[in-house]
Amino acid sequence: MSTMGFSLICVVIAFTALVVWVYWPGNKARFEARGRIPLDEFSEAGTTRKESSNDE
């Protein structure tokens, strides 16, 4: 097997493992909570973007 073929098999296995991990039912709550972080920060601040005062 050539190096290119071995690399392709490694990438396919890694991609498949990543997809399985992301869509595993036990990870759903964690990903949903992390997906809401930006929205929660915006609603707490009362603005559409966190403001930093670097103008001083």
Secondary structure as GFF3:
##gff-version 3
##sequence-region A 1 56
A	DSSP	alpha_helix	3	23	.	.	.	ID=ss1
A	DSSP	three_ten_helix	25	27	.	.	.	ID=ss2
A	DSSP	alpha_helix	28	35	.	.	.	ID=ss3
A	DSSP	alpha_helix	37	45	.	.	.	ID=ss4
###
